[in-house]
Amino acid sequence: MDREEVRSQEDVIEGRKDFEQSNLEQNSIEGGNSNQVNEAKEKVEENDDKVRKIKDFILSLKKDIEQKDKKIKEYEDMIKRLAADFDNYRKRVSKEKIEYTRFANKDLILDLLPIIDNFDRAISAIDSVNLDENLKEIFVGIKLIHKELINVLMKYGVVKIDVEGNIFDPNISEVVEVDEVEIEDEEEKDIVVKEYVKGYKMYDQVIRPAKVKVQKRRKKRKEDNQSDKETSEGTGDGGVSSSS
């Protein structure tokens, strides 16, 4: 075997070595890439798991926040209701306090009203009598006392109710006598024609209704009108026949 053949074989062997080395290196690289891919997959899966846990945690937080918002809304509504109830209570207590202050002297005033009634009757009776000068001065003094009593009543919100000549109102008057009359053209209504005992209000509350006589005005029935007409015509015919 000459040098050329030996060299050629050496080159072949060397080429084989290079090829095998290249294959080894390639296999080594491919094996390394596979490991990196597996590691990357594991990291991705691990990250996905972390992301999933974070999402679950966020959803849990959202639910907790929604529950807390709901509770806050309930507490806010409860506070508003309590505030409204307290405001109504405060107004009611204030109103009751005013009412109590206004009507604290109601019983005393009710006891004074009969005395005022007696003054009214006395003054009304004396007005119709001729008095000498001395008695007139006494009468003037009585009128002044009566006026002062009325002013004291007005100071505490007490005023007389005017009902005579007005349509009867059961909220401020009490009927003690009734007079029924028949009418033709007027509207049917109940009119107060006489006041026996004066009525009084204390602020907006009736503390004593007036005692009155009421005239009940009712329209004549058609039968009554026809009867009256026939009576009138009969009287007229009788007059004519009598003259003949």
Buried (B, 14 or more C-beta within 10 A) or exposed (E): EEEEEEEEEEEEEEEEEEEEEEEEEEEEEEEEEEEEEEEEEEEEEEEEEEEEEEEEEEEEEEEEEEEEEEEEEEEEEEEEEEEEEEEEEEEEEEEEEEEEEBBEBBEEBBEBBEEBEEBBEBEEEBEEEEEEEEEEEEBEEBBEEBEEBBEEBEEBBBEBBEBBEEEBBEEBBBBEEEEEEEEEEEEEEBBBBBBEBBBBBBEEEBBBBBBBBBBBBEBEEEEEEEEEEEEEEEEEEEEEEEEE
